[in-house]
Amino acid sequence: MLLEIARPRLLVYGCLSWLVPFLAAFPFYGPGGELNVPLPLFKSAMVVIGGGIGVVLLVLAFHRVRPSLATGLALGLLWLAINWGVDLLILIPMSGMSRGDYAADIGLRYLLLPIIAAGMGAVAARARRT
């Protein structure tokens, strides 16, 4: 199963699950780096954008692997690791956040990836059996 989810296209999808919300955040900021909308609105928009692109990418991914709860969980955990890793390399240094602040404010939200992926895998596997 691990070899099945380590396909290059699925790794690219995991990277896109980070890149699309990152790029989508730029219009919310002004030229001086100040946020142009209230912070709660920005955070809500990022959750919606991240969740939406995550679901689209998972639908595409489940065309490439045999869906199951285990496959979905493994894929979600892989994408979680990708997102946390890229944030450690790019977002945390760029934002100046401490790792603790990052974990509480942003990092915890990425747990939606394995939760949604596992659920989608389980439902898709069940639908295949009926």
C-alpha positions as CSV (number, residue, x, y, z in Angstrom):
1,M,0.0,0.0,0.0
2,L,2.8,2.4,0.8
3,L,4.3,1.9,-2.7
4,E,0.9,2.5,-4.1
5,I,0.5,5.9,-2.6
6,A,4.1,6.9,-3.3
7,R,3.4,7.3,-7.0
8,P,4.9,10.6,-8.4
9,R,1.5,12.0,-9.4
10,L,0.1,11.5,-5.8
11,L,3.2,13.2,-4.4
12,V,2.6,16.1,-6.8
13,Y,-1.0,16.3,-5.6
14,G,0.3,16.5,-2.1
15,C,2.5,19.4,-3.0
16,L,-0.4,21.1,-4.8
17,S,-2.5,20.7,-1.6
18,W,0.0,23.1,0.0
19,L,0.8,25.3,-3.0
20,V,-2.7,26.3,-4.1
21,P,-3.8,27.7,-0.7
22,F,-0.4,29.4,-0.3
23,L,-0.8,31.2,-3.7
24,A,-4.5,31.9,-2.9
25,A,-3.4,33.8,0.2
26,F,-1.5,36.5,-1.7
27,P,-4.5,38.5,-2.8
28,F,-5.5,38.9,0.8
29,Y,-2.3,40.9,1.5
30,G,-1.4,44.4,0.5
31,P,1.9,45.6,-0.9
32,G,3.4,46.2,2.5
33,G,2.5,42.7,3.7
34,E,-0.5,43.8,5.7
35,L,-3.6,41.8,5.7
36,N,-6.4,43.5,3.8
37,V,-9.3,41.6,5.4
38,P,-10.1,40.8,9.0
39,L,-8.0,37.9,10.4
40,P,-11.0,35.6,11.1
41,L,-12.2,36.0,7.5
42,F,-8.7,35.2,6.2
43,K,-8.4,32.1,8.4
44,S,-11.9,30.9,7.4
45,A,-11.2,31.5,3.7
46,M,-7.9,29.5,4.0
47,V,-9.7,26.6,5.6
48,V,-12.3,26.6,2.8
49,I,-9.8,26.9,0.0
50,G,-7.5,24.3,1.6
51,G,-10.4,21.9,2.2
52,G,-11.8,22.4,-1.3
53,I,-8.5,21.8,-3.1
54,G,-7.8,18.9,-0.8
55,V,-11.1,17.2,-1.7
56,V,-10.6,17.8,-5.4
57,L,-7.1,16.4,-5.3
58,L,-8.3,13.4,-3.3
59,V,-11.0,12.7,-5.8
60,L,-8.3,12.7,-8.5
61,A,-6.0,10.5,-6.3
62,F,-8.7,7.9,-5.8
63,H,-8.8,7.4,-9.5
64,R,-5.2,6.2,-9.3
65,V,-5.3,4.0,-6.2
66,R,-7.7,1.3,-4.9
67,P,-9.8,3.2,-2.3
68,S,-10.0,2.0,1.3
69,L,-9.9,3.4,4.7
70,A,-6.3,2.4,5.0
71,T,-5.2,3.8,1.7
72,G,-7.0,7.1,2.4
73,L,-5.4,7.3,5.8
74,A,-2.0,6.6,4.4
75,L,-2.4,9.1,1.6
76,G,-3.8,11.7,4.0
77,L,-0.8,11.2,6.3
78,L,1.6,11.5,3.4
79,W,0.1,14.8,2.4
80,L,0.0,15.9,6.0
81,A,3.8,15.3,6.2
82,I,4.3,17.1,2.9
83,N,2.3,20.2,4.1
84,W,4.0,20.3,7.5
85,G,7.4,19.9,5.9
86,V,6.9,22.6,3.4
87,D,5.6,24.9,6.1
88,L,8.7,24.3,8.2
89,L,10.9,25.2,5.2
90,I,8.9,28.1,3.8
91,L,6.0,29.4,5.8
92,I,7.4,29.5,9.3
93,P,10.6,31.4,8.3
94,M,8.6,33.7,6.0
95,S,6.0,34.5,8.7
96,G,8.4,34.7,11.7
97,M,6.0,32.5,13.7
98,S,7.3,30.3,16.5
99,R,6.8,26.6,15.9
100,G,4.4,26.5,18.9
101,D,2.3,29.4,17.5
102,Y,2.4,27.7,14.1
103,A,1.2,24.4,15.5
104,A,-1.7,26.0,17.3
105,D,-2.7,28.4,14.6
106,I,-2.1,26.6,11.3
107,G,-0.5,23.2,11.8
108,L,-3.5,21.6,13.6
109,R,-5.8,22.4,10.7
110,Y,-3.8,20.1,8.4
111,L,-5.2,17.2,10.3
112,L,-8.2,17.6,8.1
113,L,-6.2,15.9,5.3
114,P,-6.0,12.4,6.8
115,I,-9.4,12.7,8.3
116,I,-11.1,13.5,5.0
117,A,-8.9,11.2,3.0
118,A,-9.7,8.2,5.3
119,G,-13.4,9.0,5.2
120,M,-13.4,9.3,1.4
121,G,-11.4,6.1,1.0
122,A,-13.8,4.2,3.3
123,V,-16.9,5.5,1.5
124,A,-15.4,4.8,-2.0
125,A,-14.4,1.3,-1.0
126,R,-17.9,0.6,0.3
127,A,-19.5,2.0,-2.9
128,R,-17.3,-0.3,-5.0
129,R,-18.7,-3.3,-3.1
130,T,-22.3,-2.4,-3.7
